[in-house]
Each structure stands twice: as structure tokens, then as C-alpha cells.
Amino acid sequence: MEPNMNKRSDARDPAEGLHSLDIDALVEARHPDPFSKLGLHQTDSGHVVRVLLPGASGVIVLDRESGAPLGQLTKIHDAGLYSGFVEKPGAYRLSIDWHGTPQDTHDTYAFGPVLSDDWLNRLTHGDPYAVMHALGSRPCTHEGVAGVRFAVWAPNARRVSVVGDFNSWDGRRHPMRLRHNAGVWELFVPGLGAGTRYKYEIVSRDGHTLPLKADPCAMQSEKPPATASVVADADAIDSFAWTDDQWMQERAARQTPAAPITIYEVHAESWLRVPEEGNRGMNWHELAERLIPYAKGMGFTHLEFMPIAEHPFGGSWGYQPLGQFAPSARFGTPEQFAEFVNRAHEAGLGVILDWVPAHFPNDAHGLVQFDGTPLYEHADPREGYHQDWNTMIYNLGRNEVSAFLIASGLAWLKRYHVDGLRVDAVASMLYRDYSRKAGEWVPNIYGGRENLESIAFLKRLNHEVRQIPGAMTIAEESTAWPGVTASVESGGLGFDFKWNMGWMHDTLHYMEEDPVYRQYHHHMYTFGMVYAYSERFVLPLSHDEVVHGKGSLIGKMPGDRWQKFANLRAYLGFMWTHPGKKLLFMGGEFGQFAEFNHDESPHWHLLDDAFHGGLQKLVRDLNRLYGEEPALHKLDSDPRGFDWLVGDDNANSVYAFRRTDGEGRELVVACNLTPVPRIGYRIGLPRGGRWSEVLNSDSSIYGGSNMGNAGVIHADDFASHGRAFSAALTLPPLATIVLRAD
């Protein structure tokens, strides 16, 4: 470097204005306010610029616009603290000599605060939209210079620095500014852009340096097992060229209790692995090419992904997320996820995400003890530790934590046009004694077991989601908590739908029985109708039923191979005609025998077998029938839409019921759940005339024996089952048939 500007003698002390204690604090990265000492400052002898650049061999200050030299800085501490006088105050740049490698850059400490007082006040008051827009990292132009704005909530930290490749992961280089009223640390780093890897180096209030922390609000992360946050191209996400206007305008009508909703649940990483390339999972583009047309061709209305928020451990299937705002880098960039959703919508498919606000893993780079204190979690392990899952429980009574999670939910719905959130493990949130023995839990302020903070959180979440046209929420709630789908205004939790775990457990238990013994468990198939209208339900045959030693759906069925498939076909026929929306986990649609294994794809080769391929055809036809027949979906949540015709014939294990849309369209469903054909079985019918057999799960195209009623029956003027008309039907073995009044 050419020291032209220092030809005259200058007796001024470059360290003027710095106490030795300040110098020590700066070089040891423990100064409480580095902005008060670094950057441009006025002293009694003139204006001085101070920078901390460990490893630099020289620094010159340049005029920001003209590039003219303003002064050369002197190293005043071997750790890389430079200081020196400049000819005039004003906007400047730094010319840094890294031992022969030059760098021309702006000085981070020349810039003022990046977050307005309004944003900080909104953060303090728990505004989720402030979390979405103010926290995390975001490329921006600040005071006329392009760079990246970083902001993180860590109110109990002594010091927070942003570290990354840009500063050799050195926490001394970029300590952040604390905005005291909100407990938020912020920093603008000029010259950075999208794609920058970073973490936060946090020193706790007792002076302990924590393991480097990923950004809780990052929109992008490194691909696991790497754990750094990545500066996302927020402008590209915010200005994504959506072409799903028609879907978004029609979405509200497609997601009402009266709409046909059939959900295909998918583990994105293993739906179709690529064995030729190390058995890797597909990226969003590949999934768009293969999964969207498959689900659409099968007649499903929605895809539901097991959690895709960034998670460190693939074996958690996403249920231990740490990047609540970041689509997992396993599948590509955030913009590529947006493109997937856009293409799904263009194809007429909705996208639902599993979302996990109940707990988070205790990985050191994550939220646990984030600023050296239990910030996101409860301090008391009786409230803050999940014994079942070895995870931490969010402290939802803290405004900032509640706002953080609500912001995450809203971000998926608003940034990515996601159509719904299936909220995981709601039961574990509602009860303070969930899976705990006496003495292992803390009662609420009234001495009860209800988690009042979680209840308030869920109500607020659903209230906020209501403001997004057509978006829906679905609760995985496994108890009889009242009013899960009742409106918030009427005292309910405000969900649109609830998984009907009771129906699923009862009916699967029934199906697992040998047909000889089903007569003793007859009520398990009918009991669901006792409470069918207490909530708005989704009937789930989810991943939960085909993991952890539970086998597969087909594996639960009794009998020989033919009977197993017949049982499952009959069961799915009953499910698709029973009140409630439908959900089926991947592999179940063709009767995979193996239990779900996240390291393998479903066994697609089985489709070459007539039984497996036939079952897949049945699911496709059930979806088609369910969508085309208003009687099967329009009054799903209205008792007018269902009547038992035969509900008490336990001796024959026969069930029959009527479905109607309330406007004249009627179907009759009959199930024979023994391997004995019932010939001439008379069932009362709601009207006379001709009835078409529109579906028979025993059809040969599905792998059945092809017994039935030749496609059509005529009702007799003969009273039965309280009806003026009836017909003597052939009920195939282990089968469900559906009749439609012509």
C-alpha cells in the first residue's frame, strides 16, 4: 500500500478515545457495545476510524464515492485492531491488505441500525408478522449499499456475533448490535448476498461461549449433515412468478367440509429413491415430474408431506425440525419448493404440510439453551422435556416463542402458497400430564392438567390462519378433547378438521380379527358413527400405522393371500364410503407387505402382481367415485347424510348404510366381512326402481372372485329394515359393494 497521505508528521495518537479496557474488550470480543468504539468517531484531535481485522496486514480508508484515500490506519493491537485519523468525516470504504491479497469493502460498523423501532415494538408484543419480516437474514440495500441484514432474538446473551465463510468463522469480526428493548441483536454486513453460509456465535451472560447456533428464522439451510444457515434469496421467494391463480381462487371451495378431500400422505425423501445414484431421494423438480402426475392420476385431491422443514436427523422423518422456516435442503432451494407447489396447483392438487410446534430436538446447534438460558423451552424439565421423544417442549407461554411458531406456520402458507397445515401431536400439547406419571408434571394455575398456554397458542394460530383465504388446519389429536374443530369464537380450538384416531384404531382392530371372531367385535365397526358429527373428521390410515413393528396395512389382514387382499379391499371400500375425509399413506394404495422404511422406496415392483395392481386400481376408482358422487362427501359432517340400513347383523358380519347429499342423490353401501358369500341377502332400500352397482371390491379387475349383482338390481315393493322397498342382493365374500339409485 502507498502511504501518500502520511508524508507529513502526525503526532496524534491513533488510539485516542480508546481506554485500554476498551481495547482489551474489543480484541477479546466481549465489548458490550462495539458500535460505540468501532467505525467512524469524533475525538478531540479529529475524526478517527477504528476496525478490528484479525489477520490483516494493513488498512487504508477511502472515500466511498471517489475512492480517494482519506487516511491510513495503524495497528494498535496485535490481535488486529486498527485505528487512525481521516482527513474528513463521511461515507467511506476500506482497502484491506490480507498479506498480499487486497480487498476493497465497506465497513460494517459505518452503518446505523437496520431494524426500525416499529419492528422492534411489534417483536416485543409478539407479532408473528414481525418475526417473519424482521428476524433471520435477508439481502437488502442499507444506506445505499448492498449487503445482508441479520437479526436474532437472544435477550440473555452477553454477546452475539454473526460468523461465516466471509469472516473465517471468527466471532471477533462481526459482533452484533443489541437492541435492548426487544432483546434482538442485529447487524448489516455489506457485500454479502444470497448463498452466504452463516451461524451465530453466542456468549452467555456468564461468559461461556456456546456451540455455534443456526439461525432459528433462516429461510434456507445447508444440506444435512451440515448445519449452517444460508442466506436465502428472499426477493426471489417473495417475487416468485406464481401461475396458480385459478387454484387459489377456487381453493376455499375445495377445502370445505362439503368438498371431496382425499389425501395421499408422502415421505418426500423416500417416495421414489434413485438407486443408480446411491439411493438418493428425489429433488423438488423430480418429484414434480413423477409424484404430481401419479397422485393426480390416482384421483387424490391433496398431497400431504411428512415434515419438510429442515431437520438434522433423517431418521426422525422430519418430526424433529430445527429450521421451522426453511424447506429442507435435501430437496433443493426454497424457490424450487415454491415451483413444486405451483405445479401441484396447476395440476389441481393441494399441498398440506405436517407441521411440528409440539417439540424440538436438543441438537447443540439448534434452539436448546439458545442464548445460554432456556429461551425457547421451559426451564423445568417437568414442563420442558418430552420423555417419549427425548426432545424439548416449547414455552408457549412466552410471547416471543408463540409468535415465532405462528410466524413459521404463516410463512409456509403465505410464502409458499401451501394449502394447509396438519399440526402434529396436538394431544401432547393440550395436557400437562401427557405421558407423565403423578409427580412428573406441573399443574396449571388452577391446579388442572390442561395446558392453558398451548390452548391459547392453538386458538391464536387458527385465528391467524383464518385470515388467509382458503387455508386450512388439521389437528392430529388422539383424545376426546371437546371442540377441536369448533370455532374459536364459540370456545373451540378452531381447526378445520381432526384426524379420527378412534375410528382408525377401532376399525383396524376389527379387521385384524379372524372373520370367525368378528361377530364378537361387531360394534367396533359401527361405534365411529356414535361420535361422527362431534367434530369434522379425516379418516387416517397414516404412516403411524405402518411403523415401529406395526407391519403394513396388508400385513394386518387375516387369512391366506387372497383373503388378505380381499379384506383390505373391503376395508378401503368401507372407509371411502364412511363419513369423513380420507388419508392414505404411500405404499398402502397397492398393499405393500413391508413396513415403512425411510431408507427405501415403497416396493413399486409389486404392481406387476395382479393382487397389488388390482388394489391400486380400486383405490383409484374409490377416489373417482368419492369425488364424483356428492352423496359420499357433501354431507360428510352432517348427520342427514348417513343412515344405517343394517347395523346389527353381527352373526353374518354384514353392514349396510345409506349415503345422501340431501338433494336426491343416494347411494347404498353393503359390506360382507366374512369369506362366506351371502346369496339373496335382503336389504331395505330408500327408494324403488333400478339401482346400479357402481363399485364392487370383489371385481376381477381388482383381484377379486367377480361375484356380484351383474351391475344392476331392481328394488322390490317389499318392506324391509324399516323401508318400503328392498332387494335380495348377492354380497360377495370379504367385499364392499356400492349401489346408486338411477
N, C-alpha and C positions, 0 to 999 in steps of 0.2 A: 504494500500500500504506500502511496506517495503522500507524506505528511506536509503538504504545501501550507496548510493553514496554521501550522505551528512554528513558522520560522521565527516569529518574534518570541521573546522570553515571556513566559506567563507564570507568575508567582502564585497564582490562585491554586488552592488545594482542591484537587478533583474530588476528594472525599468530603468536601464541605457540606454540611447539612446532614451528615450521617454520623450517628453515635456508634461507637464500637459495638454496642449491644445490638443496634440495628443491623450492622454488617454481619455479625455472627448469626443473628436470626434469619437474615436473608439467605446466606450461603448454606445454612442448615435446614432451610425450607420450613421454618417454624414461625415466621413473622406473621402476626395476626392480621396485617393489612398491607400486603406487598405493593398495592397501588399507591400507597402513601409515600413510598420511597423509590420505587422503580418508575421509569418513564421520564417525562419532562417535568422539572420542578424549578421554581424560582428560589434562589438563595440571596444572601446579602451581596455576594460578589457577581451575580449574574444567573443566567439560566443554565441548568445542568441537566444532562440526560444520563440516566443510570440503567444498566441492563445486566442481567445475570445469564451468562452464556458459558456454562462449563465446557471446556474443551476448545474454545475459540482462541485464536492467537492474535486477533486484532479486530477493532471495530471503528468504523467511521460513520458519522451521522451525515445524511444527505437531505437536501430539500426534497420534499415528496414530489413536487411537480417538475422542477427543473433538473433535479439530480445533482445540483451544485453542492460541494462539500460545505458543511456547517461547523464541523469540529471533529477532532479525533479523540476517542475515549482511551482512558488509561486503566490498566488493570490495577485495582486497588485491593484485590484479594486473590490468592492463588486458586480459589475454587471457581474463578471465572466471573467475578463481579467487576464490571467496568463502569467508570464514571468519567465525565468530562464536560467542559463548558461548550456551549454552542453560540454562534455569532448572533442568532436571532431566534426568538421562540416561534413556533408554528408547526404545521404538519411536516413530518419528517419520515425518512426511511433509514434503514440500517444497511451498511455494506459490511458483511462479516467475512473475515478470513478464517477458514477452518483448516489451518496449516496447509495452505496452498490451494484449497478449494474455495472459491468465492461464492457468496450468497448475498443476493440483494432482496431484502424483505422488509415488511413493516414490523413495527414493534407492538406486540400485544398490549403493552402497558401504556401505549399512547392513546388508547381508546376508552371512551366512557362506558357506563353501564349499558347493557343490551336489553334488559327487561324493564318495562315501564312500571311505575308504581301501581297502575291499574291492574296489570297482570299479577303483580305480587299480592295485591289485596285480594284478588279473586282466588289465587292459590291458597292464601291464608283462610279463606272462607270455604274451602273445599269445592271449588268449581271444577267439575271434570273437564270442561272445555278449555280451561286454563291449563290443566295438566297436558291435554292433547297438544296445545299450540305453543306453550311456553317451555315445557321441560323436554329433556332429551337433547339431541344435536340436530342442527338444521343449517344448511348452507344459506348464506344471506349476504347482503351488502350493508355494511355498517359504516357510517360516516364516510361514504363514498368509496369504501374498499371492500372487495370480495373476500369472504372467508367463511368460517363456520362458527356458529353460536352454540355454546354448550351451557346447559343448566341442569342442576341436580339438587334434589332435596336431601339434605343431610344436616339437620339443625343442631346435632350434638357433636359434630366433628370440630376438631381444633384446626385442621387444615385439609383442603381438598385440592388436588392438582389433576388436571387432565394430562394423560400420558399416551404416547403412541409412537408409531414409527417416525413421526415428524420431529420428535424431540428425544429420540433414542430411549423412550420409556423412562425418562428421568424426571422424577417428581419435583425437582428443584426448578425446572424450566418454566412451568406454566401453573403456578398456584393460582387459585381462582378467587374471585371477589365474593365475599359473603354479604348477601342482602339480609340484614339481621331480622327485619320484621317478618320474613317468610321462612327463614331457615334455609334459603336457597343459595347455592353457590353458582356463579355464572362466569363465563369468560368468552370473549371473542378472540379467535385465533385467525389472524389474516393469512391469506394464501392457501388455506386448506380448502378441500372440496369433497364432493361425494366420493365414496370409496375409501375414505380415510379410516384406518383401524384405530381404536382408542379404548381406554378404560379410565377409571378414576382411582388415583392413589389417595387414600383417606387416612388421616391421622386422628385417632380417637382423642377424646378430651383428656385422657390420662397419658397422652403422648405416645401411644402404641400405634405403629404403622400396620394397618390391616392388609390382608391379601388384596391384590388389585381387584376392583369391583367393575363388573359390566354395568352399563347404563340401564337402569330399570325401564326407561322410556324410549330406548333406542328403537327405531323402526326397522333396523336391519342388524344382523349379527354375522359373525364368521360361521362357516360350516363346521359343525361338531366333528371331531372332539375339540377343535379350537374354540375359544370362549370370548374373544374380543368383540366389542360392539363395532359397528360400521356406520359411518355417516351415510345415511340414505339420501338419494336424490329426491328430496321432498317435493320439489317443484314438478318433477316428472310424475310423482304419485298424485299430487294434488290436481295436476292438469291432464291426467290420463284421458285419452280420447275415447270415452265410453260410447258404445253404439247399441246400448241396451235400453233405449228409451221406451220401446213398446213394452218390454218386460216390466220395467219399473212402474209404468203407468197401470199395468194390469196386476201387479204383484199383490196388492191388498185383497183383490177378489180371489186370487189363487191360494191365499193362506188363511181363509176364514174357517170357522167350524163347519160351514156348509160345503166346503170345497173338497175335492178328492186329493188327499195328500198321502203319497206312498214314498217312503224314504229308503234309499239304498245307503247303508252305513259302510264306510270305507276307511281302512287304514292306508293312507296315501302311499306310504313308503313301500308297502308290500303288495298292493293290489296286482301289480304285474311287474315283477322284477326282470332285469335284463341279465340272464345267466352268462351270456357271452362277454359281459363286461364286469366280471366279479360279483354278479348277482346284485348289482346296484338297483336302487329304486329309480323310478322314472322322475323326470323333472316336470314342471307345470306344462310346458309345451307338449311333451309326450303324453301326459295324462289327458290333456285337451284332445289330442288326436285319437286316443283309444277309449278312455273312460267315458267321456261325454256321449259319444255315439252309442256305446254299449248300454249305458244306463237309460238313455232315451229310447233305444230300440227295445229294451226290456219293459218299457212303459212306466218307469218310475217318474215321479214328478220332482223329486228332490234328491240331491246328494248330501249326505252328512259325513263330514270328515272327523275322525278322531283328532284330538287337538293338534293343530299345525303351528301354534305359537312356539317360538324357539325353546327347545328343551335340551339339556345336556345329555341325558341318558335315553338312548333309543328304546331300551327295554321297558321304559315306562309308557310306551306307546303315545307319548305326548302328555300324559296326565300329571307330569311333574314339570310344568313350564317355568321358565325364568324370564323369557323375553315376551312379556304379555302384549307388546305392540308390534312384534317382529314375526312375519311369516318365516318359518324355518328355512335356513339357507340350504337344507338338504334338497329342496325342490327348485331353487333359483332365487331370483330377486323379488322384492315387493312388487315391482311393475309387472313381472311375469305372473305373479299370483293374480293381480288385477286383470290381466289378459285372460287367465283361465276363467275367472268369474264372468267376465264379459262374454266369452264364448259359450259358457254354460247357459247364460241368459238368452243369447241369440238362438240357442237350440231349444229354448223353452224349459230349461231345468233350473230349479232353485238350488242355492248353496247354503247349507247350515253348517255351523262350526260348533264342535264341542268346546266349551269354554270353562276354565277351571279357576273360580275365585275362592275355593274352599281351603286350599293349602298350597304350599310351595316347598321345593326341596332345599336342603341345607348346604348345598354346594358353596364352597368358600367364596367363589366369585359372584355369588348371587345376592339375594336380599337379606339373608340371615345376618343379624348383628351389623346392619349395613353401615352405620356410622360409629360402630363400637358399642351401640346400645340396641336393645330390642325395638327397632324402629317400626318395621312392618309387622312384626309378630308380637304376641303378648309376652310379657316378661315371665309370668308364672307358667311353668310347663303344664299345669292342670288346665290352662286355657290355650296355651300357645304351641303345644306339641301334639301331633297326631300319632298316637301309639300304633295304629293299624298300618300306617304307611311310612313311618319314620320321616315325617315331614313337619313343617311349621304351619301354624294357623294364623291367618291374617288377623290383625287387631282392627276389626271393622268399626269399633267404637271411636277410632281416631279419624277425624275428618279427612286428613290428607290421604290416609290409606284407602278409605272408602272412595274418595274421589279418584285416586289412582286406578282402582279396579273398574269403576264405572267408566272412566275415560277409555280404558282398554276395550271394554265391550262396545262403546260407541264408536271407537276408531275402526273396528272391524266392519261395523255396519255402515259407517259413513265413508271412510276412505276407500273401502274395497267393495261396496255395494253388496256385502253379504246379506242374505235374506233372513237369517235367524240365528239365534244362539241357543244351543242346548246346554243348560247350566248343570255342570257335573256336581254330584254329591251334595245336593241341597239338604238332604236329611242330616248330614253331618254338621251342617251349618246351623240348623234350626234348634238343635238340642245340645245344651251344655254337657249333658251326661252321655252323649253319643259314644257308644263302645267303651264306656268307663264304669268302673265299679264304684260303690259307695266310698266316699272319701277321696276319690280321684278327680273330682270336678268341683267347680266353684259355682254356687247358685247365683242367679241374677239378683238385682237389688230388692226384689220382692220375695226372695227365697225359693224361687221356682227354677225349673230346668230349661225353660225356654230361653233361647239366645236373642235377647231383645235387640242387640246391635245388628245381628245378622238379618233379623226380620226387617228392621228399618232399612238396611242396605238393599235387600232384595226388592222391597217396595219402591225405593228410590230408583233402582236400576230399571225396573219395569215402567215406572213413570217416565223416565227419560227416553226409553226405547219407544214409548207411545208417540213421542214427538217426531219419529222418523216414519214417514208414510209406508205402511205395509210391512214393516219389520216385525218379527215375532220372536218370542222366547218360549222355551220348552224346559220344564223342570224334570230332572231326574230325582224324584222324591219318593223314597221307598216306604214311607209310613202313611198313616191316615191323617196327616196334618190337614186341618179343615181349611178350605178356601184357597188352595194353591192357585187355582185358575179364576177365582173370584176377583173382581176389580179392586184396585187399591182403595177407591172411594167407598166401597162397601165393606172394607176391613180385610179384604183378601190380600194375597201376595202379588197378584196382578199378572201371572204368567198366562200365555195363550193356551198352552197345552201342558199336560203332565204325563210322563211315562206311567203306564199302568202295570207296575211291577207285580201287583197282586194277581191280576189276570194271567200274566205270563207264568208266574210260579205255579198257580193252581192248574192251569191247563196243561203245562208241561208235565207236572206230576201225574196228572190223569193219563196223558199219552204214554208215559213210561211204564204204566201198569200193563201187565198181560191182559189182552181183551177178556179173558175168562173172569178177571177180577174187577174189571171196570164197573160192573154193576154195583159194586160196593162203594164206588167213588163218584157216582153219577153227578152229585151236587157240585163237584169241582169244576165241571164244565158249564154249569148254569149260574154259579154264585156271582160271577162277574156282573151279571145283569142286575143284581140287587143294588149295586152302587154305581152302575154305569153312567148315571147322569149327575153324580155328585161333583164331578169335575169334567173338564174336556180332555179326553184321553188320546194318547198314542199307544197302540199295542206294540210293544217292542220285543222282537227276537234279536237281541243285540249281541255285540261281542262278549258281553258279560256271561252269556250262557254257553260259550264255546271256548272257555279259557280255564286255566288253573285246575286241570283234571276233570272238567265237566264234559269233555269229549266234544261231540258235534251234534247238531240237530238230528241228523240221520242216525247217529250212534245212540241217541236216547230212545229210539223207537224199538219196540219189542218184535220178536218173530224172526223168520228167515229173511233172506234178502228181499224177496218180492214183498213180503208183509211190511218190512221196514219202509220201503218206498211208498207203499200204499198208505201206511199210517201217516207218513209225513205229508203226502199229497192231500189226504183227507183233512189233516190238521190245518194246513195252509188254506184250504178251501173254507174251513170254518172261520179262521182268523180274518180272511179278506171279506167275508160277508157279515162279520160281527161288528156292531157299532164301535167306532174308534178309528183313528188314522193308523197307518201301518208303517212299520220299520223292520227291515231285514238286513242282517249283516252279510257282507260279502262271503261267498262260498256256500251260504245257506240256500241260495237260489238253485243250486244244482246238486245239493246233497253231498257235499264233501264229507268223507268219513273222518279225516284227520282233524284234530283240534287246531285252532288258530295258532300259527307260529309266525311271529312278526319278521323272522329271518327268511321266510319262504313265501312264495306266491300261493294263492289258492290253487288247488290241483286242477287246472283248466283242462288237462288232457282227459279228464274223466268225461267230458262232454261227448267223446266218441262213443260212450256206452249208452245204450238205449234208455236205461233207467235214469241215469243222471241227465242226459239230454232231454228226456221227457219231462222231468221235474222242472227244468229250466223253462220249457215251453209252457208248463202250467202256470208258473209264476208270471210269465209274460202275459198269458191270457187272463189271469186273475187281475193284473194291473189294468189291462184293457177294459175288462168288464166293470171293474170298480170305477174307472174314470167315466165310462160311457153311461152307466146306469145311475141316475140321480137317486134312486131308491136305496143305493148302497152307501151314499155319502151325504146327501143333502141334510138329513135329519140325524146325523151321527151323534149329536149332542142334545137331542130332543126325544123324549120318551114316545112321542107319536110315531116315530119311525120304526118301532120294533114291537112285535107280539110273539109270544111263544105259541106255537101250534101243538107241538109235542115236547114237553119238557120233563116228563115224569116217567118215561118208559125205560127205567133202569134195567129191567130184565133183558131187553134187547139192545141196550146201549144206543138207542136211536134218539136223535134230536131233530126238531123241525121248527122253523120260525119264519115269520113274515117280515120283510123289509119294504118300506114305502117312502116315497118322497112327499107324501101328504097332498099330492095333486093328481092322484090317479094312477101313477106308475107303481106296480107292485111286483115283488119277487118273493118266491118261497124257496127256502133252503132246507135240505134234508141231509142229515149226516148219519151214516151207519158205521159205528166204530167197533164192529166185530168182523171177523173174516167170514161170517155166515151171510150169504145173500138173503135179503128179505123180499120174497116174491109176493105180490099182491098186498103190500103194506099200505093200508088206507090212511090217508092224511086229509084232514079238513082243509079246505081252500077258501080264501076270502071272496072268490067270485067264480061263476060258472064259465063255461066256454072252453076255448082252446088255450093251452099253456105250452110254451116251447121249453125244451130242456137246453138251456143256453150254456151250461157248463157241467161236465161230468168228470170228476178227477180220476175215474176208472177208465177213461177212454184209452184206447190202444195207442194214440199218439203221445200220451203221457207215460206209457209203460204199463197201463192197466189191463184188465181182463176184458174190457169192452162190453160189460153188461150195462144195461140201462133201459131207457124207455123209447128207443128209436127216434129220439129228437122231439117227440111231441106227445102230449096227453090231452084228453078231454075230461073236464070235470063232470062228475055225475051229480044229478039232482038228489043227492043223498047226504043227509046231515051227518057230520062227524066232528069231534073236537070243538063243539060249540059253533060250528059253521054250517051254513045251509048247503054247501057244496063240498064235494070230496073227490078223491081219485085213489084208485088202487095202484100203487107205484111199485116198480122194481127198484129196490135200494141195493146197489152193488156192494160187494164186500169192502170194508175199510175205505169208504168213499164219501165224498160230498157231492151232491147234485144241486143245481140251481135251476129253478123254473121261473119263467117270465110270463105274466098274463099278456096274451096278444090282444 
